[in-house]
Amino acid sequence: MEFSSKLLERAVNEMSQLPGIGKRTALRLVLHMLRQPKEQTLALTEALQTMRNDIKLCKSCHNISDVDVCDICSNPNRNEAIICVVEDVRDVMAIENTSSFKGLYHVLGGKISPMDGVGPHDLNIESLVEKVKLGKVKELIFALSSTMEGDTTNFYIYRKIQEYNVLTSTIARGISVGDELEYADEITLGRSIINRIPFEATLKS
């Protein structure tokens, strides 16, 4: 792709680094921004810079937040005895959109995947185990994707907290095997949370 401007080329190259954005789409987006009032582009730039500089991870659940403890964890109306374990913040958003879960979350930051060089110590697992040790948690809901890596991560955590008196469950398999949680429709995902099953039952199947 030939560019008449090095500045344009650099902007397109940076934009094309975003997931799902190829060079042609990046060029359309950059040209669109050039046609907009300068104030609008500057507002976008400022929003991205502020987000990148000021965004935090909740000290309790590792969700993205503007403050040290996110709104979900600091909400007194949430049930702190039930924790839903998810891979990343997109899954928190997906489950919250169902309005079917009133407990807290724990964001692992991924799933165990030896092929990708991701081990248990690369994830937020130890902080989850520490929560369980405190004795306030009564149930862990495993809401990881229905993949081999997701199941491996579920089982690893299950073994780590097995000695404690905590109920473990997993979302019902209304979610297709191999599907990512964020792409499930809200009704199916909500029902999967409500109709969750004991995790031990999945080990026997």
N, C-alpha and C positions, 0 to 999 in steps of 0.2 A: 504494500500500500504506500503510495507516494504522497508526501505532505508538502504543502507550500510554505509551511511555517514550522520551525523547530519547537516553538511554544505549543502549538496545536498538537504536534506529534507526541510531545512529552505528556500532555494532558490525556490524550487518547491511550497512551501506553499505561498510565497510572490507572485510568478508569477500567481498562481491560483486565486488571488484576482482580477485580471483583468476581465472585463466583457467578457463573452463568452469563457473563458479559464478554462477548468476543470483540474483536477489533471494529467490526462494522457497527455493532450496537454501541460501542464506546464512542465512536465517531458521531453517531446520531445524537447521543446524549450531550456530548461536548458542544456540538454545533447548536443544539437546542439552548444550552445555557448561554452561549454567546448571543443568541437572539433575545434573551430575557433582559430586563433592566439590571444594571450592574448591582443595584442594592439587593436584588433577589439572590444573585450568585454569591455575594458577600455574606448574606445571611446564612446560606447553606454552608459556606466555608467556616463561618464562626461557630455554627451549631456542631459541626464535625470536630473542630478543634477543641471546643469546650467539653464535648462528650469524651474525647480521647484523653484530655488532661484531667478531668474532674470525676470521671466515672469510678465507682468503687465496687468491690465485691463484698456482699454481706458477710460479716464476721461469723454469723451463725450458720447460714445455709449455703453461702457462696453464690447466691443469686446476684445479678447485676442490680446496683442500687445507687441512689444519689447520696445516701448517708451510710454510716457504719453498720447499722442494723436496718434491714429492709422493712418496708411497710407491712409485709406479710408476717414476718417474725415478731414485729413489735405490736401487732394487732391483738388486743386482749380477747377478742371474740374467736380467735382461732384455737383449735384443739391441739395443744402442744404434745399430747400423748400419742398422736398419730403422725408419722412422718412418711411422706411419699418420696421415694428415692428415684431421681431422674438423671439422665445423662447431661443435659445442658439447659441453659435458660430458655431456649425455645420450647422445651417440653413443659416448663412451668407455665409459660404463657398459654400453651395449648390446653392444659388441664384447667387453668383458671378460667378460660373462656367457656368451659362447660358449666361452671357454677355448681358442680357436683361434689367438690371436695373442700372441706373446711378445716383441714389439719395444716401442718407445716410441710416444708420441702427440705430436701438435701440434694444439692447439685454436685454430682461427682466430677463433672468436667470431662466426661468421656466414658469409655468402657475398656475393659482389659482386652488387648489385642496384640499378642506376641508378634504377629506378622508385621504389625506397624510399629513395633518397639514400644508399645504402651503396656506397662506393668501396673500392679496394684499400687505401688508407691508413687506413681505418676498421677494418681487420682485422689480425690478428697474422701478417702475411705476411713483413715484413722480418726479423723474428726467425727465421723458418723459413729464409729465404735465408741468413742469417748462419750458421746451423747447417751448412747444406750447404757453405758456403765453407770451413769448418774442415777438411773432407775426411774426417770420420769416418763420414758418412752414405753408405751404399751404395745404398739404395733408399727411395723415397718411394711410399707406397701412398695413392692418392686415394680416400677413403671418404666423399665428399660425396653428398648426395641426388641422385637421377637427374632433375634438373630443368635448365632452361635456365640458371638462375643458378648451379647447382652445376657444370655443364659449363663455363660461362664462367670460374668461379673456378679450376677445374682447369687450364684452358688458360693462364690468366694466370700461375699459379705455374710451370707447365711452361716457359713462355717465359722466366721470370726465372731458372730454374736450368739452362736448356738447355746452357749453355756448360760446365757442370761434369760430371764423370764420374759421374753418378748415374742408376741405373735408375729409371724411373717406371712405375708400374702402377696399375690401377684395379680395384676389386672387380668380380667377375663380375656380370653383369646378372641374377642370380637375384632381385635386388631389382627390383620392378616400377618402370617409368619413372614418375617423379612421386611416388614414395613417400618418406617420411621414414625415415631409418635406424633411429630408435628404435622404430618400430612393426613392424619385421621380426621374425619368429620367430628364435629362437637358432640352429636348425639351418640355415635358409636363409642367415642372416648369416654363420655360421661357414664354410659352404661357399663363400660369396662371397669371403671373405678368403683361404681356402686356394687356390681356383681363380682367383685374380686374373690379369688379362691385361695385357700391355704397354700403356701409355697411348697410345703411337704408333699402335697398331692401331685405337683408337677414333677417331682423326683421319681414318682412311681410309674408315670406314664411313659 
